[in-house]
Amino acid sequence: MIETLGRALLFDIDGTLANTDPLHLKAFNQVLGPRGHVFDHARFSRELQGFANLSIGERFLPDETLARRAAILSEKEEVFRTLVAGQIEPLPGLMALLDRADDAGIPMVAVTNAPRLNAELLLSGLGITRRFKALVIGDELPHGKPHPLPYQEGLRFVGASAAASIAFEDSRTGVQSATAAGIPTIGIRTSLSEADLVGAGAVASASAFDDPELLARLATVMAW
């Protein structure tokens, strides 16, 4: 099988491959609630979803040292990993889509602001770690999402063209990152509405990966 050069599919992880956002919300409330920050779904989607922990710490823990911020948010991630263990289910249609891309020789990349431990746990839990040619961690780069660098790195890893590729994102910051890198982006409506996602720059949205309009678009753009 020969890879189709110049094309790639790039995926966010949390809220895109699996609907993990409710567990992140619960973990944030458990750790930040006692510190005066309580979130409902709407506030979570505006102020936490898709943001790197560094920026979350700057905003919600301004009086803490950098080391203490990191420790508090590491605690949140430990709570999340405990909550998510054994509860990771792929969004409908994901596995069939990954199979289709593999059969067509189109490389896939995971691009996330999540810590590496979280990302690896989720990919492993879904049984799809080896499906991705690269795993890009925003926190390990000079800039995470919404900066375009994470998606630019994803394209670089597989030698793909932004215009010939497609990204999948569920957050405003993620959509902004992918579109700033020049990648047509499909918003996945696990937490946000189509208006929110298109407003952030997505070319379209889908409820999951078995959406007929999404599949038709992919068939056209990916030529499979």
PyRosetta script that sets phi, psi and omega in degrees:
from pyrosetta import init, pose_from_sequence

init()
pose = pose_from_sequence("MIETLGRALLFDIDGTLANTDPLHLKAFNQVLGPRGHVFDHARFSRELQGFANLSIGERFLPDETLARRAAILSEKEEVFRTLVAGQIEPLPGLMALLDRADDAGIPMVAVTNAPRLNAELLLSGLGITRRFKALVIGDELPHGKPHPLPYQEGLRFVGASAAASIAFEDSRTGVQSATAAGIPTIGIRTSLSEADLVGAGAVASASAFDDPELLARLATVMAW")
pose.set_psi(1, 130.4)
pose.set_omega(1, -178.7)
pose.set_phi(2, -105.5)
pose.set_psi(2, 129.9)
pose.set_omega(2, -179.9)
pose.set_phi(3, -68.2)
pose.set_psi(3, 142.4)
pose.set_omega(3, 176.5)
pose.set_phi(4, -78.4)
pose.set_psi(4, 102.8)
pose.set_omega(4, -174.2)
pose.set_phi(5, -67.4)
pose.set_psi(5, 144.0)
pose.set_omega(5, 175.1)
pose.set_phi(6, 93.2)
pose.set_psi(6, -13.9)
pose.set_omega(6, -179.6)
pose.set_phi(7, -116.3)
pose.set_psi(7, 150.5)
pose.set_omega(7, 176.8)
pose.set_phi(8, -158.3)
pose.set_psi(8, 157.1)
pose.set_omega(8, 169.5)
pose.set_phi(9, -112.5)
pose.set_psi(9, 129.5)
pose.set_omega(9, -177.6)
pose.set_phi(10, -121.1)
pose.set_psi(10, 130.3)
pose.set_omega(10, -173.1)
pose.set_phi(11, -123.3)
pose.set_psi(11, 130.8)
pose.set_omega(11, 159.7)
pose.set_phi(12, -65.3)
pose.set_psi(12, 167.8)
pose.set_omega(12, -178.1)
pose.set_phi(13, -108.2)
pose.set_psi(13, -70.1)
pose.set_omega(13, -177.6)
pose.set_phi(14, -62.8)
pose.set_psi(14, 127.0)
pose.set_omega(14, 177.6)
pose.set_phi(15, 78.8)
pose.set_psi(15, -6.2)
pose.set_omega(15, -179.7)
pose.set_phi(16, -114.2)
pose.set_psi(16, -54.7)
pose.set_omega(16, 175.3)
pose.set_phi(17, -79.0)
pose.set_psi(17, -33.4)
pose.set_omega(17, 179.4)
pose.set_phi(18, -145.8)
pose.set_psi(18, 148.8)
pose.set_omega(18, -177.5)
pose.set_phi(19, -85.7)
pose.set_psi(19, 80.6)
pose.set_omega(19, -176.9)
pose.set_phi(20, -97.2)
pose.set_psi(20, -4.6)
pose.set_omega(20, -174.5)
pose.set_phi(21, -58.3)
pose.set_psi(21, -39.5)
pose.set_omega(21, 178.1)
pose.set_phi(22, -59.5)
pose.set_psi(22, -31.7)
pose.set_omega(22, 179.0)
pose.set_phi(23, -76.0)
pose.set_psi(23, -35.2)
pose.set_omega(23, 174.0)
pose.set_phi(24, -63.2)
pose.set_psi(24, -43.0)
pose.set_omega(24, 178.6)
pose.set_phi(25, -58.2)
pose.set_psi(25, -45.6)
pose.set_omega(25, 179.7)
pose.set_phi(26, -62.5)
pose.set_psi(26, -42.0)
pose.set_omega(26, -179.0)
pose.set_phi(27, -67.3)
pose.set_psi(27, -41.6)
pose.set_omega(27, 177.7)
pose.set_phi(28, -61.8)
pose.set_psi(28, -43.5)
pose.set_omega(28, -179.8)
pose.set_phi(29, -65.4)
pose.set_psi(29, -35.4)
pose.set_omega(29, 179.6)
pose.set_phi(30, -65.4)
pose.set_psi(30, -37.6)
pose.set_omega(30, -174.9)
pose.set_phi(31, -94.3)
pose.set_psi(31, -40.0)
pose.set_omega(31, -177.5)
pose.set_phi(32, -91.9)
pose.set_psi(32, -19.7)
pose.set_omega(32, 178.8)
pose.set_phi(33, -54.9)
pose.set_psi(33, -50.0)
pose.set_omega(33, 178.6)
pose.set_phi(34, -63.3)
pose.set_psi(34, -14.5)
pose.set_omega(34, 179.1)
pose.set_phi(35, -100.7)
pose.set_psi(35, 15.5)
pose.set_omega(35, 172.2)
pose.set_phi(36, 92.7)
pose.set_psi(36, 10.9)
pose.set_omega(36, -178.5)
pose.set_phi(37, -124.0)
pose.set_psi(37, 108.0)
pose.set_omega(37, 179.7)
pose.set_phi(38, -116.9)
pose.set_psi(38, 135.2)
pose.set_omega(38, -172.4)
pose.set_phi(39, -120.6)
pose.set_psi(39, 135.8)
pose.set_omega(39, 165.0)
pose.set_phi(40, -98.6)
pose.set_psi(40, -177.8)
pose.set_omega(40, -175.8)
pose.set_phi(41, -61.1)
pose.set_psi(41, -42.8)
pose.set_omega(41, -176.7)
pose.set_phi(42, -64.1)
pose.set_psi(42, -43.8)
pose.set_omega(42, -179.6)
pose.set_phi(43, -69.0)
pose.set_psi(43, -37.9)
pose.set_omega(43, 176.3)
pose.set_phi(44, -57.5)
pose.set_psi(44, -47.2)
pose.set_omega(44, -176.1)
pose.set_phi(45, -67.2)
pose.set_psi(45, -28.8)
pose.set_omega(45, 179.4)
pose.set_phi(46, -82.0)
pose.set_psi(46, -39.5)
pose.set_omega(46, -164.2)
pose.set_phi(47, -115.4)
pose.set_psi(47, -12.8)
pose.set_omega(47, -177.6)
pose.set_phi(48, -124.5)
pose.set_psi(48, -40.4)
pose.set_omega(48, -171.5)
pose.set_phi(49, -60.2)
pose.set_psi(49, 122.4)
pose.set_omega(49, 176.3)
pose.set_phi(50, 86.0)
pose.set_psi(50, -7.9)
pose.set_omega(50, -179.3)
pose.set_phi(51, -86.4)
pose.set_psi(51, 146.6)
pose.set_omega(51, 175.5)
pose.set_phi(52, -72.5)
pose.set_psi(52, 153.1)
pose.set_omega(52, -178.5)
pose.set_phi(53, -61.4)
pose.set_psi(53, -30.6)
pose.set_omega(53, 179.7)
pose.set_phi(54, -59.7)
pose.set_psi(54, -46.7)
pose.set_omega(54, -179.1)
pose.set_phi(55, -72.5)
pose.set_psi(55, -32.4)
pose.set_omega(55, 176.0)
pose.set_phi(56, -64.1)
pose.set_psi(56, -42.7)
pose.set_omega(56, 178.0)
pose.set_phi(57, -62.9)
pose.set_psi(57, -41.1)
pose.set_omega(57, 179.1)
pose.set_phi(58, -61.9)
pose.set_psi(58, -37.9)
pose.set_omega(58, -175.0)
pose.set_phi(59, -80.2)
pose.set_psi(59, -44.3)
pose.set_omega(59, -170.2)
pose.set_phi(60, -104.0)
pose.set_psi(60, -10.0)
pose.set_omega(60, 178.9)
pose.set_phi(61, -130.6)
pose.set_psi(61, 50.1)
pose.set_omega(61, -172.6)
pose.set_phi(62, -65.7)
pose.set_psi(62, -24.1)
pose.set_omega(62, -176.9)
pose.set_phi(63, -88.8)
pose.set_psi(63, -3.7)
pose.set_omega(63, 179.6)
pose.set_phi(64, -91.5)
pose.set_psi(64, 154.5)
pose.set_omega(64, 173.6)
pose.set_phi(65, -68.7)
pose.set_psi(65, 163.5)
pose.set_omega(65, 178.2)
pose.set_phi(66, -58.3)
pose.set_psi(66, -41.0)
pose.set_omega(66, -179.4)
pose.set_phi(67, -65.5)
pose.set_psi(67, -40.1)
pose.set_omega(67, -179.6)
pose.set_phi(68, -69.8)
pose.set_psi(68, -39.4)
pose.set_omega(68, 175.1)
pose.set_phi(69, -57.1)
pose.set_psi(69, -47.3)
pose.set_omega(69, -178.6)
pose.set_phi(70, -61.5)
pose.set_psi(70, -39.5)
pose.set_omega(70, -179.4)
pose.set_phi(71, -66.6)
pose.set_psi(71, -41.7)
pose.set_omega(71, -179.6)
pose.set_phi(72, -64.9)
pose.set_psi(72, -43.6)
pose.set_omega(72, -178.4)
pose.set_phi(73, -75.2)
pose.set_psi(73, -26.0)
pose.set_omega(73, 171.9)
pose.set_phi(74, -66.0)
pose.set_psi(74, -36.8)
pose.set_omega(74, 175.6)
pose.set_phi(75, -61.9)
pose.set_psi(75, -42.6)
pose.set_omega(75, 177.4)
pose.set_phi(76, -59.0)
pose.set_psi(76, -42.5)
pose.set_omega(76, -179.1)
pose.set_phi(77, -66.9)
pose.set_psi(77, -34.7)
pose.set_omega(77, 176.4)
pose.set_phi(78, -65.3)
pose.set_psi(78, -40.9)
pose.set_omega(78, 176.7)
pose.set_phi(79, -61.4)
pose.set_psi(79, -44.8)
pose.set_omega(79, 179.5)
pose.set_phi(80, -60.0)
pose.set_psi(80, -46.6)
pose.set_omega(80, -177.7)
pose.set_phi(81, -63.0)
pose.set_psi(81, -33.9)
pose.set_omega(81, 176.0)
pose.set_phi(82, -67.0)
pose.set_psi(82, -42.6)
pose.set_omega(82, -179.2)
pose.set_phi(83, -66.2)
pose.set_psi(83, -37.7)
pose.set_omega(83, -171.9)
pose.set_phi(84, -84.5)
pose.set_psi(84, -18.0)
pose.set_omega(84, -176.5)
pose.set_phi(85, -56.4)
pose.set_psi(85, 125.1)
pose.set_omega(85, 178.6)
pose.set_phi(86, 78.2)
pose.set_psi(86, 3.6)
pose.set_omega(86, -177.6)
pose.set_phi(87, -120.6)
pose.set_psi(87, 20.1)
pose.set_omega(87, -175.5)
pose.set_phi(88, -90.8)
pose.set_psi(88, 113.9)
pose.set_omega(88, 178.4)
pose.set_phi(89, -124.0)
pose.set_psi(89, 134.5)
pose.set_omega(89, 179.5)
pose.set_phi(90, -69.6)
pose.set_psi(90, 150.9)
pose.set_omega(90, 171.6)
pose.set_phi(91, -62.1)
pose.set_psi(91, 147.1)
pose.set_omega(91, 179.5)
pose.set_phi(92, -52.8)
pose.set_psi(92, 133.1)
pose.set_omega(92, 177.1)
pose.set_phi(93, 87.4)
pose.set_psi(93, -7.8)
pose.set_omega(93, -176.2)
pose.set_phi(94, -61.9)
pose.set_psi(94, -50.2)
pose.set_omega(94, -174.6)
pose.set_phi(95, -63.1)
pose.set_psi(95, -40.0)
pose.set_omega(95, 178.6)
pose.set_phi(96, -64.1)
pose.set_psi(96, -37.8)
pose.set_omega(96, 178.6)
pose.set_phi(97, -66.5)
pose.set_psi(97, -43.4)
pose.set_omega(97, 178.3)
pose.set_phi(98, -62.1)
pose.set_psi(98, -40.2)
pose.set_omega(98, 177.2)
pose.set_phi(99, -61.0)
pose.set_psi(99, -43.6)
pose.set_omega(99, -178.7)
pose.set_phi(100, -62.5)
pose.set_psi(100, -43.5)
pose.set_omega(100, 179.1)
pose.set_phi(101, -64.9)
pose.set_psi(101, -42.6)
pose.set_omega(101, 177.6)
pose.set_phi(102, -60.0)
pose.set_psi(102, -45.5)
pose.set_omega(102, -179.6)
pose.set_phi(103, -62.2)
pose.set_psi(103, -32.4)
pose.set_omega(103, -179.5)
pose.set_phi(104, -86.8)
pose.set_psi(104, -3.4)
pose.set_omega(104, -180.0)
pose.set_phi(105, 71.8)
pose.set_psi(105, 27.2)
pose.set_omega(105, -179.7)
pose.set_phi(106, -96.7)
pose.set_psi(106, 119.0)
pose.set_omega(106, -177.4)
pose.set_phi(107, -68.9)
pose.set_psi(107, 150.5)
pose.set_omega(107, 180.0)
pose.set_phi(108, -124.9)
pose.set_psi(108, 144.1)
pose.set_omega(108, -177.7)
pose.set_phi(109, -132.5)
pose.set_psi(109, 139.5)
pose.set_omega(109, 173.3)
pose.set_phi(110, -100.4)
pose.set_psi(110, 131.5)
pose.set_omega(110, -176.1)
pose.set_phi(111, -131.0)
pose.set_psi(111, 118.5)
pose.set_omega(111, -172.0)
pose.set_phi(112, -144.2)
pose.set_psi(112, 154.1)
pose.set_omega(112, 168.7)
pose.set_phi(113, -91.5)
pose.set_psi(113, -4.9)
pose.set_omega(113, -178.4)
pose.set_phi(114, -68.9)
pose.set_psi(114, 153.8)
pose.set_omega(114, 173.5)
pose.set_phi(115, -60.6)
pose.set_psi(115, 152.1)
pose.set_omega(115, -176.7)
pose.set_phi(116, -57.0)
pose.set_psi(116, -40.8)
pose.set_omega(116, -179.9)
pose.set_phi(117, -58.5)
pose.set_psi(117, -42.6)
pose.set_omega(117, 178.4)
pose.set_phi(118, -64.1)
pose.set_psi(118, -47.9)
pose.set_omega(118, -177.3)
pose.set_phi(119, -60.6)
pose.set_psi(119, -45.4)
pose.set_omega(119, -178.8)
pose.set_phi(120, -67.1)
pose.set_psi(120, -36.7)
pose.set_omega(120, 177.2)
pose.set_phi(121, -61.8)
pose.set_psi(121, -44.8)
pose.set_omega(121, -177.5)
pose.set_phi(122, -69.1)
pose.set_psi(122, -43.5)
pose.set_omega(122, 179.2)
pose.set_phi(123, -64.6)
pose.set_psi(123, -40.5)
pose.set_omega(123, 177.9)
pose.set_phi(124, -66.1)
pose.set_psi(124, -42.8)
pose.set_omega(124, -179.8)
pose.set_phi(125, -62.6)
pose.set_psi(125, -31.3)
pose.set_omega(125, 177.0)
pose.set_phi(126, -84.0)
pose.set_psi(126, -11.3)
pose.set_omega(126, -179.8)
pose.set_phi(127, 72.9)
pose.set_psi(127, 30.6)
pose.set_omega(127, -174.2)
pose.set_phi(128, -126.1)
pose.set_psi(128, 14.7)
pose.set_omega(128, -177.0)
pose.set_phi(129, -52.5)
pose.set_psi(129, -45.1)
pose.set_omega(129, -174.4)
pose.set_phi(130, -77.3)
pose.set_psi(130, -5.5)
pose.set_omega(130, 179.4)
pose.set_phi(131, -75.8)
pose.set_psi(131, -17.8)
pose.set_omega(131, -174.1)
pose.set_phi(132, -104.0)
pose.set_psi(132, 133.7)
pose.set_omega(132, 179.7)
pose.set_phi(133, -72.7)
pose.set_psi(133, -24.8)
pose.set_omega(133, -179.2)
pose.set_phi(134, -154.4)
pose.set_psi(134, 154.1)
pose.set_omega(134, 173.3)
pose.set_phi(135, -123.8)
pose.set_psi(135, 113.0)
pose.set_omega(135, -177.9)
pose.set_phi(136, -101.6)
pose.set_psi(136, 123.2)
pose.set_omega(136, -179.4)
pose.set_phi(137, -107.1)
pose.set_psi(137, 115.0)
pose.set_omega(137, -176.9)
pose.set_phi(138, -58.4)
pose.set_psi(138, -37.0)
pose.set_omega(138, -178.4)
pose.set_phi(139, -67.3)
pose.set_psi(139, -15.6)
pose.set_omega(139, -179.7)
pose.set_phi(140, -94.9)
pose.set_psi(140, 3.1)
pose.set_omega(140, 179.5)
pose.set_phi(141, -110.5)
pose.set_psi(141, 164.2)
pose.set_omega(141, 175.9)
pose.set_phi(142, -59.4)
pose.set_psi(142, -27.8)
pose.set_omega(142, 178.8)
pose.set_phi(143, -139.9)
pose.set_psi(143, 133.5)
pose.set_omega(143, 172.8)
pose.set_phi(144, -97.8)
pose.set_psi(144, -175.6)
pose.set_omega(144, 174.1)
pose.set_phi(145, -60.7)
pose.set_psi(145, 141.6)
pose.set_omega(145, 15.5)
pose.set_phi(146, -87.3)
pose.set_psi(146, 5.9)
pose.set_omega(146, 174.5)
pose.set_phi(147, -63.4)
pose.set_psi(147, 147.5)
pose.set_omega(147, -179.1)
pose.set_phi(148, -71.6)
pose.set_psi(148, -12.7)
pose.set_omega(148, -172.2)
pose.set_phi(149, -53.9)
pose.set_psi(149, -44.6)
pose.set_omega(149, -179.1)
pose.set_phi(150, -57.6)
pose.set_psi(150, -41.8)
pose.set_omega(150, 179.3)
pose.set_phi(151, -74.6)
pose.set_psi(151, -32.7)
pose.set_omega(151, 174.1)
pose.set_phi(152, -61.9)
pose.set_psi(152, -39.9)
pose.set_omega(152, 176.7)
pose.set_phi(153, -65.2)
pose.set_psi(153, -40.9)
pose.set_omega(153, 178.2)
pose.set_phi(154, -59.2)
pose.set_psi(154, -44.2)
pose.set_omega(154, 176.9)
pose.set_phi(155, -62.8)
pose.set_psi(155, -41.2)
pose.set_omega(155, -178.1)
pose.set_phi(156, -62.7)
pose.set_psi(156, -40.3)
pose.set_omega(156, -177.8)
pose.set_phi(157, -58.0)
pose.set_psi(157, -35.5)
pose.set_omega(157, -175.9)
pose.set_phi(158, -110.8)
pose.set_psi(158, 7.1)
pose.set_omega(158, 177.6)
pose.set_phi(159, 62.5)
pose.set_psi(159, 38.6)
pose.set_omega(159, -174.6)
pose.set_phi(160, -102.5)
pose.set_psi(160, 154.3)
pose.set_omega(160, 175.3)
pose.set_phi(161, -87.2)
pose.set_psi(161, 135.4)
pose.set_omega(161, 179.2)
pose.set_phi(162, -60.2)
pose.set_psi(162, -47.2)
pose.set_omega(162, -174.8)
pose.set_phi(163, -65.9)
pose.set_psi(163, -26.0)
pose.set_omega(163, -178.2)
pose.set_phi(164, -93.2)
pose.set_psi(164, 0.5)
pose.set_omega(164, -176.1)
pose.set_phi(165, -108.5)
pose.set_psi(165, 173.8)
pose.set_omega(165, 175.7)
pose.set_phi(166, -137.0)
pose.set_psi(166, 138.7)
pose.set_omega(166, 175.1)
pose.set_phi(167, -113.0)
pose.set_psi(167, 152.6)
pose.set_omega(167, 177.5)
pose.set_phi(168, -123.7)
pose.set_psi(168, 125.6)
pose.set_omega(168, -175.1)
pose.set_phi(169, -143.6)
pose.set_psi(169, 151.5)
pose.set_omega(169, 178.3)
pose.set_phi(170, -115.9)
pose.set_psi(170, -5.8)
pose.set_omega(170, -176.0)
pose.set_phi(171, -118.6)
pose.set_psi(171, 159.2)
pose.set_omega(171, 177.3)
pose.set_phi(172, -61.7)
pose.set_psi(172, -46.3)
pose.set_omega(172, -178.2)
pose.set_phi(173, -62.8)
pose.set_psi(173, -36.7)
pose.set_omega(173, 179.5)
pose.set_phi(174, -68.3)
pose.set_psi(174, -44.7)
pose.set_omega(174, 177.4)
pose.set_phi(175, -60.6)
pose.set_psi(175, -43.5)
pose.set_omega(175, 179.5)
pose.set_phi(176, -61.0)
pose.set_psi(176, -40.7)
pose.set_omega(176, 179.9)
pose.set_phi(177, -63.6)
pose.set_psi(177, -50.0)
pose.set_omega(177, -176.7)
pose.set_phi(178, -66.6)
pose.set_psi(178, -42.8)
pose.set_omega(178, -178.9)
pose.set_phi(179, -69.9)
pose.set_psi(179, -33.2)
pose.set_omega(179, 176.4)
pose.set_phi(180, -65.8)
pose.set_psi(180, -25.6)
pose.set_omega(180, 175.4)
pose.set_phi(181, -82.7)
pose.set_psi(181, -0.8)
pose.set_omega(181, 177.1)
pose.set_phi(182, 88.0)
pose.set_psi(182, 13.3)
pose.set_omega(182, -175.8)
pose.set_phi(183, -97.3)
pose.set_psi(183, 124.5)
pose.set_omega(183, 171.9)
pose.set_phi(184, -57.5)
pose.set_psi(184, 129.9)
pose.set_omega(184, -169.2)
pose.set_phi(185, -123.7)
pose.set_psi(185, 133.6)
pose.set_omega(185, 175.3)
pose.set_phi(186, -99.6)
pose.set_psi(186, 123.9)
pose.set_omega(186, 176.4)
pose.set_phi(187, -83.0)
pose.set_psi(187, 132.5)
pose.set_omega(187, 178.4)
pose.set_phi(188, -100.6)
pose.set_psi(188, 122.4)
pose.set_omega(188, -169.0)
pose.set_phi(189, -87.5)
pose.set_psi(189, 55.5)
pose.set_omega(189, 174.4)
pose.set_phi(190, -79.8)
pose.set_psi(190, -31.1)
pose.set_omega(190, -178.4)
pose.set_phi(191, -128.4)
pose.set_psi(191, -33.3)
pose.set_omega(191, -175.2)
pose.set_phi(192, -108.7)
pose.set_psi(192, 159.1)
pose.set_omega(192, 178.6)
pose.set_phi(193, -82.3)
pose.set_psi(193, 168.2)
pose.set_omega(193, 175.3)
pose.set_phi(194, -59.9)
pose.set_psi(194, -40.2)
pose.set_omega(194, -179.9)
pose.set_phi(195, -60.9)
pose.set_psi(195, -41.8)
pose.set_omega(195, 178.9)
pose.set_phi(196, -63.0)
pose.set_psi(196, -46.0)
pose.set_omega(196, -174.9)
pose.set_phi(197, -70.8)
pose.set_psi(197, -44.5)
pose.set_omega(197, 177.7)
pose.set_phi(198, -67.0)
pose.set_psi(198, -35.0)
pose.set_omega(198, 176.5)
pose.set_phi(199, -62.2)
pose.set_psi(199, -30.0)
pose.set_omega(199, 178.1)
pose.set_phi(200, -81.5)
pose.set_psi(200, -12.4)
pose.set_omega(200, 176.6)
pose.set_phi(201, 127.4)
pose.set_psi(201, -2.5)
pose.set_omega(201, 179.7)
pose.set_phi(202, -65.1)
pose.set_psi(202, 145.9)
pose.set_omega(202, 178.9)
pose.set_phi(203, -80.3)
pose.set_psi(203, -21.2)
pose.set_omega(203, 179.5)
pose.set_phi(204, -167.2)
pose.set_psi(204, 175.2)
pose.set_omega(204, 175.8)
pose.set_phi(205, -137.4)
pose.set_psi(205, 163.8)
pose.set_omega(205, 179.0)
pose.set_phi(206, -147.1)
pose.set_psi(206, 150.3)
pose.set_omega(206, 178.4)
pose.set_phi(207, -76.4)
pose.set_psi(207, -28.9)
pose.set_omega(207, 179.5)
pose.set_phi(208, -165.9)
pose.set_psi(208, -174.8)
pose.set_omega(208, -174.3)
pose.set_phi(209, -85.6)
pose.set_psi(209, 0.2)
pose.set_omega(209, 174.6)
pose.set_phi(210, -101.7)
pose.set_psi(210, 10.6)
pose.set_omega(210, 178.9)
pose.set_phi(211, -63.4)
pose.set_psi(211, 123.9)
pose.set_omega(211, -176.2)
pose.set_phi(212, -58.4)
pose.set_psi(212, -39.0)
pose.set_omega(212, 179.5)
pose.set_phi(213, -67.2)
pose.set_psi(213, -37.3)
pose.set_omega(213, 176.3)
pose.set_phi(214, -63.5)
pose.set_psi(214, -46.2)
pose.set_omega(214, -178.6)
pose.set_phi(215, -62.8)
pose.set_psi(215, -37.9)
pose.set_omega(215, 178.0)
pose.set_phi(216, -66.4)
pose.set_psi(216, -41.6)
pose.set_omega(216, 178.8)
pose.set_phi(217, -62.7)
pose.set_psi(217, -44.0)
pose.set_omega(217, 179.9)
pose.set_phi(218, -63.6)
pose.set_psi(218, -40.0)
pose.set_omega(218, 178.8)
pose.set_phi(219, -60.1)
pose.set_psi(219, -37.2)
pose.set_omega(219, -179.9)
pose.set_phi(220, -74.2)
pose.set_psi(220, -49.3)
pose.set_omega(220, -174.2)
pose.set_phi(221, -72.9)
pose.set_psi(221, -39.6)
pose.set_omega(221, -177.3)
pose.set_phi(222, -88.3)
pose.set_psi(222, -9.3)
pose.set_omega(222, 178.8)
pose.set_phi(223, 55.3)
pose.set_psi(223, 49.5)
pose.set_omega(223, 176.4)
pose.set_phi(224, -117.5)
pose.dump_pdb("model.pdb")
